[in-house]
Amino acid sequence: MSTQVPETETETEAETDVEHSEPLAPAQEERMRKKAEGRAEREERARREAEERANAEEDTYHLKVFRFDPEVEGKQEPRFDDFHVPFKKGMTVLDALIYARDTFDSSLTFRHSCRQAICGSDALFVNGRQRLGCKTQLSDLDEPVRVEPLPHADVEKDLVVDMDHFYDQMEAVEPYFDADELPDGELEEQRQSRANREKVKMSTRCIWCGACMSSCNIAAGNNEYLGPAAINKAYRFAMDEREGEDRKQHRLNIIEQENGVWRCQTQFSCTEVCPKDIPLTEHIQELKREAVKNNLKFW
Amino acid sequence: MYEHDVIVVGAGGAGLRAAIAAQEEGADVAIVSKLHPVRSHTGAAEGGINAALREGDSWQDHAYDTMKGSDYLGDAPAIETLCKESPKEVIQLEHWGMAFSREDDGRVSQRPFGGLSFPRTTYAGAETGHQLLHTMYEQLVKRGITVYDEWYVSDLAVTDEERPEDRTCHGVVAYDIQSGELSGFRAKEGVILATGGLGQVFDHTTNAVSNTGDGVAMAYRAGVPIEDMEFIQFHPTSLPSTGVLISEGVRGEGGILYNSEGERFMFEYGYASNAGELASRDVVSRAELSEVNEGRGIDDEYVHLDMRHLGEDRITDRLENILHLAKDFEGVDGLEEPMPVKPGQHYAMGGIETDENGETCVGGLYAAGECACASVHGSNRLGGNALPELIVFGKRAGQHAAGKDLGTAEIETGQQGEYELGEVDTPVQPGEVEPAGDAVADGGVAADTGSLSGHDVVEHAVKRERARIQSLMDRDDGVQHAEIRSDVQKSMTRNVNVFREEEGLKQALEDIAEARERYRDVFVKDPSRTFNTDLIQTIETRNILDTAEAITLGALAREEFRGAHWRAEAQERKDDEWLKHTMLSWNDGTPELWYKPVILEGEDKEYEPKIRSY
């Protein structure tokens, strides 16, 4: 399914009795039924309390959060839920989501772990742009803050998308170091110049969050396109002077194929959304130049 | 049921290294992890990897520094193994392409770190863990090792002989977070726990939300003793509002700590007259809180870490990541102003008792990395010693589980060598809430598995776990885990922090007992089987309860001041009485306290406990 749903916003989180389109195991079915009972009332109460609190405290932030669950009645049709979260200085989108989940609705689902922009779990579509939830200050955003899953990926539930395609592309570029030969001594390192380390440094900062891939129009229309993150990964190795010339040839062959670097139309959308400031488009352009040089060499 | 020779639980540094090592020994290995490997918290490590690589340094010096840093509670065979093998493992990472910072001659860079007598901390900017994690995951991809990612291991399949030393681990039970499928994973040769930290026991921590002590709690409940749990490292430089870590590398490069009076307090108040800011972490954390307690903190909460004098070039070259973290998470520009910092929970020195081959006393069960306790760090870990622990002991556990002969371990595990039983006066009965037999949802207890085959032991565990999950899911009202978790975290931070007093520790035990009582009524509100994080976090919260209690029990029992463990009632290190490890056995729900001696006898010398000053 696409995340670009027609807006069927609903202010209620109440779920009515469940009728499943797919048969469920009896235990699960019973569970769903029992939980649905009484939930409407309970959630209505919680929502009223939350709203009262929101009215009482001026300093709240209004979030509109995308909801979808293939299994749960009332969530099978994508919708947006409203949450009013008390604001504290320094609060991020992730903090607000955690607050909403822990206080209002424990079924609100999103990936997160490190809270410091290194695990790459919480790339989201916030106010129309790919951002890491943990690295985005609420105070930088206009209200209501609209939080959606990454576009151009299948939604599993709420803000969680299927990352398999992203991982497949990353792994398609043979993303591992492979030197022709290593120093003899097991305690002897390969030498690398500071300049060369500097050259690959930004490319090694990728946290696999998927923001770039989600922002890329080309990737959206062509599932075979390697995409900015994977090409950046290829760049990281192709530019590393510790690998040999044959290996570099092989790497250029990979990124030069039909769905490699030449698909990029230098729109810079990936570069703009990268939370680690990796110059993705420049890396892709540089690989194009390398590929051309390489072909001239054999011509 | 899935079946492999070796199952590794967790995919951070230790788990990845273990899997690679096991595969190199010819085993069919798979990783089961609640996060995709690149999401693991190893990626957040900043400072570096200690290794004696250079002329003028030696593994013996590294071992001496580590033993001193441990306040003589590390075991010499484990420490010496770490220090001897770390250089080879660091170079192995370089051979796998890791992007270390470089010197002009092209060799890997090293820098000074707290408590080290030589600048042996090998680093990649202030993002060493990220580089290490990704480099190792790349090698995993290269080797085609199977990863079951976003599968949450919720229990171990261990037999139930009376003595834990007679038990065997045959696999694990895991829950597929994406689909809600529960399945057994049979491990024919061994299970390696590499589940990382337990920082979520506290509410101000540098640890990830996922660091919930799962491995420690599961092993503990399966009968494996857990060791030295009271020793929790509070890192001196975490950002006050979020707990985000500011690397010790800042002080390693010359960063200075100031109080509200602008005094360089580490020197001016004599906390560490020689090493100053580069004293061991426990020393610096206590100094900072003492300053705050004496009214010289800023906003009564934190102190300042200033690196401006290092200059923009050096900062950008070696500490660039710190600029981003300070800006993004505290709104401070480290080039223009000092950064606010305060102590935050950072690392658990204790954990699952293992020997230097990563083996526990339960047959076929291993542990490596932060969840394990060999013990390398004793009562205080030195900065830069966690990453080498991951790769050295991850590798050894992987090799041993896959059948490689690593020689007989010198460290004995379980109650089979020299040990003594202990006693501690607690205000409430710790452990399982009665009646244990009915408490299926509460983690359950082992049933009679004496005559079962390995396959059946796993099946049996799956059945037990299915009942537990069903019971959590079936309740349609009760308490939500988030309330329980939050109360325990707050109590732990209030009562079991840097400075500990008997009264506070007892209060924490009472709070935990109350939380256990409430956990009996915990319910999962989300009825879905798709990505039910409500369920996962509810199970994690049970693990937080068990580890929080173990930390507090150890802290109450140990009436001395050693390393990271400070007691108001006992202001000195007592070597006559306390040169021993605190051990806790779950004992089917009635925790048993016991002690085993520290091994100070090294390969060619005895480490003599000395006054520890910096």
Interface residues (C-beta under 8 A of the other chain):
Chain A: A27 Q28 E30 R31 M32 K34 K35 A36 E37 G38 R39 R42 D69 P70 E71 V72 G90 R101 D102 T103 D105 S106 S107 T109 F110 R111 H112 S113 C114 R115 Q116 A117 I118 C119 G120 S121 K135 E156 K157 D158 V160 M163 Y167 E171 E174 P175 Y176 F177 D178 A179 L182 E186 L187 E188 E189 Q190 R191 Q192 S193 R194 R197 V200 K201 T204 R205 C206 I207 W208 F237 D240 R242 E243
Chain B: L35 H36 V38 R39 S40 H41 G43 A44 L53 P87 K88 I91 Q92 E94 H95 W96 G97 A99 F100 S101 R102 E103 D104 D105 G106 R107 V108 G125 E127 H130 Q131 H134 T135 E138 Q139 V141 K142 Q178 A208 V209 S210 S241 T242 G243 V244 L245 H324 L325 D328 F329 E330 G331 Q470 M473 D474 D476 D477 Q480 A482 S486 V524 K525 D526 P527 S528 R529 T530 F531 N532 T533 D534
